[in-house]
Amino acid sequence: MLQVFLICALFFTKDVLTQECEADDQYPWSYHGPDNGPYYWDDNYPDCGKKDQSPIEINKKDILNLDLPQLQYSGFDTPISKATVLNLGWTVLIIPEDDVNRYITWGKNTFTLAEIHFHFGSEGDPGAEHVIDDIRYEMEMHYVTHKENDPNAVAVVAALMELDTFMTLYSVGKDDASDSCLMGPNYRPEQSLDHRPIFSSK
């Protein structure tokens, strides 16, 4: 899995400053817009206002240790040799295209890797989505996987990462400001647990 992480290191090598981007207002949702940012998502997407939302804050003292199966990773030690890399304006998306079968197994369920994307911040403003014991890490990488024989069933594995340096990443596709709008920070504030328990595996 470390060899997959090496892809990330290519994107973060210089200091970055955060700024608001007026072009964000052109879209139904954004991470920065004053009228369509995370606190307004449920205006256009009602599901965002329901319970059981993410990300969340995790306190280790509250974790319930159960005899759950561990996640098993297959194929992730093979470096991604061919991929489509997209700047979506709010994140970098990697879609592997090297025909390597990368998947996770949890119990009797198998989930195949579909894409990888990132949530990050800037110097002095960490951008991981989930918070652990009041610590927000600099970046969170999401492995988005689909369940075998059921593409509508999705499992997302989050990897929290520490970074020493950052690089300026610009948004693209924003008609009037693609050369001046910075991509990050791109994380949603943590949501209420609503009394949901947090379990750990073996």
Solvent accessible surface area in square Angstrom, and as a share of the most:
residue,aa,sasa,rsa
1,M,54,0.24
2,L,134,0.67
3,Q,81,0.36
4,V,1,0.01
5,F,47,0.20
6,L,121,0.60
7,I,34,0.17
8,C,2,0.01
9,A,59,0.45
10,L,136,0.67
11,F,36,0.15
12,F,14,0.06
13,T,76,0.44
14,K,139,0.59
15,D,101,0.52
16,V,15,0.09
17,L,149,0.74
18,T,62,0.36
19,Q,82,0.37
20,E,141,0.63
21,C,8,0.05
22,E,156,0.70
23,A,1,0.01
24,D,8,0.04
25,D,75,0.39
26,Q,90,0.40
27,Y,85,0.32
28,P,76,0.48
29,W,79,0.28
30,S,9,0.06
31,Y,29,0.11
32,H,45,0.20
33,G,5,0.05
34,P,86,0.54
35,D,110,0.57
36,N,13,0.07
37,G,4,0.04
38,P,23,0.14
39,Y,175,0.67
40,Y,100,0.38
41,W,28,0.10
42,D,64,0.33
43,D,103,0.54
44,N,92,0.47
45,Y,89,0.34
46,P,95,0.60
47,D,90,0.47
48,C,34,0.20
49,G,50,0.48
50,K,127,0.54
51,K,149,0.63
52,D,95,0.49
53,Q,33,0.14
54,S,65,0.42
55,P,2,0.01
56,I,24,0.12
57,E,49,0.22
58,I,34,0.17
59,N,48,0.24
60,K,127,0.54
61,K,174,0.74
62,D,73,0.38
63,I,45,0.23
64,L,86,0.43
65,N,124,0.64
66,L,85,0.42
67,D,118,0.61
68,L,49,0.24
69,P,49,0.31
70,Q,90,0.40
71,L,72,0.36
72,Q,100,0.45
73,Y,85,0.32
74,S,37,0.24
75,G,28,0.27
76,F,4,0.02
77,D,105,0.55
78,T,56,0.33
79,P,70,0.44
80,I,23,0.12
81,S,98,0.63
82,K,127,0.54
83,A,36,0.28
84,T,43,0.25
85,V,79,0.45
86,L,70,0.35
87,N,55,0.28
88,L,72,0.36
89,G,8,0.08
90,W,71,0.25
91,T,0,0.00
92,V,8,0.05
93,L,22,0.11
94,I,2,0.01
95,I,59,0.30
96,P,27,0.17
97,E,77,0.34
98,D,25,0.13
99,D,148,0.77
100,V,53,0.30
101,N,97,0.50
102,R,5,0.02
103,Y,62,0.24
104,I,2,0.01
105,T,34,0.20
106,W,97,0.34
107,G,42,0.40
108,K,206,0.87
109,N,49,0.25
110,T,32,0.19
111,F,25,0.10
112,T,56,0.33
113,L,20,0.10
114,A,32,0.25
115,E,38,0.17
116,I,1,0.00
117,H,22,0.10
118,F,2,0.01
119,H,9,0.04
120,F,7,0.03
121,G,3,0.03
122,S,5,0.03
123,E,97,0.44
124,G,80,0.77
125,D,47,0.25
126,P,45,0.28
127,G,0,0.00
128,A,0,0.00
129,E,16,0.07
130,H,37,0.16
131,V,8,0.05
132,I,39,0.20
133,D,57,0.30
134,D,119,0.62
135,I,93,0.47
136,R,54,0.20
137,Y,57,0.22
138,E,44,0.20
139,M,0,0.00
140,E,0,0.00
141,M,1,0.00
142,H,15,0.07
143,Y,1,0.01
144,V,17,0.10
145,T,0,0.00
146,H,64,0.28
147,K,68,0.29
148,E,102,0.46
149,N,148,0.76
150,D,56,0.29
151,P,98,0.61
152,N,141,0.72
153,A,29,0.22
154,V,76,0.43
155,A,27,0.21
156,V,77,0.44
157,V,21,0.12
158,A,47,0.36
159,A,17,0.13
160,L,54,0.27
161,M,29,0.13
162,E,132,0.59
163,L,34,0.17
164,D,136,0.70
165,T,67,0.39
166,F,7,0.03
167,M,69,0.31
168,T,39,0.23
169,L,21,0.11
170,Y,99,0.38
171,S,1,0.01
172,V,73,0.42
173,G,57,0.55
174,K,18,0.08
175,D,135,0.70
176,D,105,0.54
177,A,15,0.12
178,S,47,0.30
179,D,122,0.63
180,S,56,0.36
181,C,3,0.02
182,L,14,0.07
183,M,2,0.01
184,G,9,0.09
185,P,19,0.12
186,N,0,0.00
187,Y,48,0.18
188,R,24,0.09
189,P,34,0.21
190,E,64,0.29
191,Q,48,0.21
192,S,74,0.48
193,L,54,0.27
194,D,55,0.29
195,H,189,0.85
196,R,64,0.23
197,P,78,0.49
198,I,28,0.14
199,F,97,0.40
200,S,32,0.21
201,S,48,0.31
202,K,149,0.63
